[in-house]
Amino acid sequence: MKRIEVRLSLSVVAPLLDVIKSLGEDLRSRPAVSPEALPQSDPELKESWSASLLESQQADLAVMLALFGEEFFSEGVVYFDASNGEAIARACSAVRLRLRERDLAGVGDEALEAGEVEMDTLAEPVRKAFMCYLFLATIQELIIQHLDESIIES
């Protein structure tokens, strides 16, 4: 099984983890994608879809946060492989969606996706949220670039 080992700076990543954890409770109680996004107007379908999405989102977040456990804080290393890559990529998406909605609403979508934001013009909480957004995008890119075949084969 293909495995990626990534060494991260604790001093850089720890504040970003604080941002992720601050969103955790909200993401455990509310899906990152609104049930209103469903085109059908069937309330039972929306409720079922929302419950299923929330359950999956909670599990994915747990997998992602487990990366940053005791081993990470002692060695500064995280590992991605076929067993956790897909869940981590989905959790990154959920957190990034919530960051866009909550902390980065004033930043345009094009600027967010291109990473072209004037950092010194942002207030400190928005700057941290933006750095977290970029960090999670990088994790997703690593997973897609290096594990794509492993995920598809599993």
SULHURA-V575852 format. One record per pair of residues at least 12 apart in sequence whose ideal C-beta (glycine too) atoms are under 8 Angstrom apart, sorted by the first residue. I is the first residue (numbers start at 1). GAP is how many residues later the second one is. D is the distance in Angstrom with one decimal. If there is no record, write none. Layout:
i=I gap=GAP d=D
i=I gap=GAP d=D
//
This chain:
i=1 gap=80 d=5.5
i=1 gap=81 d=5.5
i=1 gap=82 d=7.5
i=1 gap=149 d=6.5
i=2 gap=79 d=6.6
i=2 gap=80 d=6.8
i=2 gap=144 d=7.0
i=2 gap=145 d=6.2
i=2 gap=147 d=7.5
i=2 gap=148 d=4.5
i=3 gap=76 d=5.9
i=3 gap=77 d=7.1
i=3 gap=78 d=4.3
i=4 gap=75 d=6.8
i=4 gap=76 d=4.4
i=4 gap=77 d=7.1
i=4 gap=138 d=6.2
i=4 gap=139 d=7.7
i=4 gap=142 d=5.0
i=4 gap=143 d=6.7
i=5 gap=72 d=5.9
i=5 gap=73 d=7.8
i=5 gap=74 d=5.6
i=6 gap=71 d=6.8
i=6 gap=72 d=5.2
i=6 gap=73 d=7.6
i=6 gap=74 d=7.2
i=6 gap=136 d=6.7
i=7 gap=69 d=5.6
i=7 gap=70 d=5.3
i=8 gap=64 d=7.5
i=8 gap=68 d=5.6
i=8 gap=69 d=7.4
i=8 gap=70 d=6.4
i=9 gap=67 d=6.9
i=10 gap=62 d=8.0
i=10 gap=63 d=6.8
i=10 gap=66 d=5.4
i=13 gap=55 d=7.5
i=13 gap=122 d=7.3
i=15 gap=113 d=6.1
i=15 gap=116 d=7.9
i=16 gap=112 d=7.2
i=16 gap=115 d=6.1
i=16 gap=116 d=4.5
i=16 gap=119 d=5.1
i=17 gap=51 d=5.6
i=18 gap=110 d=7.9
i=19 gap=80 d=7.6
i=19 gap=84 d=7.9
i=19 gap=109 d=5.4
i=19 gap=110 d=5.9
i=19 gap=113 d=4.2
i=20 gap=44 d=7.9
i=20 gap=45 d=7.4
i=20 gap=75 d=5.7
i=20 gap=112 d=6.4
i=20 gap=116 d=7.9
i=21 gap=44 d=7.6
i=23 gap=72 d=5.8
i=23 gap=75 d=5.1
i=23 gap=76 d=7.1
i=23 gap=79 d=7.3
i=24 gap=37 d=6.5
i=24 gap=41 d=7.4
i=26 gap=72 d=6.5
i=26 gap=76 d=7.8
i=27 gap=30 d=6.2
i=27 gap=31 d=7.7
i=27 gap=34 d=5.9
i=27 gap=67 d=5.8
i=27 gap=68 d=6.9
i=27 gap=71 d=6.0
i=28 gap=26 d=7.9
i=28 gap=29 d=7.9
i=28 gap=30 d=5.4
i=28 gap=33 d=7.0
i=29 gap=25 d=7.7
i=30 gap=24 d=7.3
i=31 gap=19 d=5.7
i=31 gap=22 d=4.5
i=31 gap=23 d=5.1
i=31 gap=26 d=5.9
i=31 gap=63 d=8.0
i=32 gap=25 d=6.4
i=32 gap=61 d=7.2
i=32 gap=62 d=3.9
i=32 gap=63 d=7.6
i=32 gap=65 d=4.2
i=32 gap=66 d=5.4
i=33 gap=20 d=6.7
i=33 gap=64 d=6.8
i=35 gap=12 d=7.4
i=35 gap=14 d=6.1
i=35 gap=15 d=4.2
i=35 gap=18 d=8.0
i=56 gap=34 d=7.5
i=57 gap=33 d=7.6
i=57 gap=34 d=7.5
i=57 gap=37 d=5.3
i=59 gap=28 d=6.8
i=60 gap=27 d=4.4
i=60 gap=28 d=7.3
i=60 gap=30 d=4.5
i=60 gap=31 d=4.0
i=60 gap=34 d=6.8
i=61 gap=30 d=4.9
i=61 gap=33 d=6.9
i=61 gap=34 d=7.7
i=63 gap=21 d=5.3
i=63 gap=24 d=4.0
i=63 gap=25 d=6.0
i=63 gap=28 d=6.5
i=64 gap=23 d=7.0
i=64 gap=24 d=4.9
i=64 gap=27 d=3.8
i=64 gap=28 d=6.8
i=64 gap=31 d=7.9
i=66 gap=18 d=8.0
i=67 gap=12 d=7.5
i=67 gap=13 d=8.0
i=67 gap=17 d=7.5
i=67 gap=21 d=6.9
i=80 gap=59 d=7.9
i=80 gap=62 d=6.7
i=80 gap=63 d=5.6
i=80 gap=66 d=7.4
i=80 gap=67 d=6.1
i=81 gap=66 d=7.0
i=81 gap=69 d=7.0
i=82 gap=65 d=6.3
i=82 gap=68 d=4.0
i=82 gap=69 d=5.6
i=82 gap=71 d=7.4
i=82 gap=72 d=4.4
i=83 gap=71 d=7.7
i=85 gap=58 d=4.6
i=85 gap=62 d=4.3
i=85 gap=65 d=7.1
i=85 gap=66 d=5.4
i=86 gap=57 d=7.9
i=86 gap=65 d=5.3
i=88 gap=51 d=6.7
i=88 gap=55 d=6.3
i=89 gap=50 d=7.7
i=89 gap=51 d=5.2
i=89 gap=54 d=4.9
i=89 gap=55 d=7.1
i=92 gap=44 d=4.1
i=92 gap=45 d=7.5
i=92 gap=47 d=5.4
i=92 gap=48 d=4.9
i=93 gap=47 d=7.2
i=95 gap=37 d=7.5
i=95 gap=41 d=5.7
i=96 gap=37 d=5.6
i=96 gap=40 d=5.2
i=96 gap=41 d=6.8
i=99 gap=30 d=5.2
i=99 gap=33 d=6.4
i=99 gap=34 d=5.1
i=100 gap=12 d=6.7
i=100 gap=33 d=7.5
i=102 gap=27 d=7.8
i=103 gap=22 d=6.7
i=103 gap=23 d=6.0
i=103 gap=26 d=3.5
i=104 gap=22 d=6.8
i=104 gap=25 d=5.6
i=104 gap=26 d=6.3
i=104 gap=29 d=6.4
i=106 gap=20 d=7.3
i=107 gap=15 d=7.9
i=107 gap=19 d=7.4
i=107 gap=23 d=6.9
i=112 gap=18 d=7.7
i=112 gap=21 d=6.6
i=115 gap=19 d=5.9
i=115 gap=22 d=7.9
i=117 gap=13 d=5.8
//
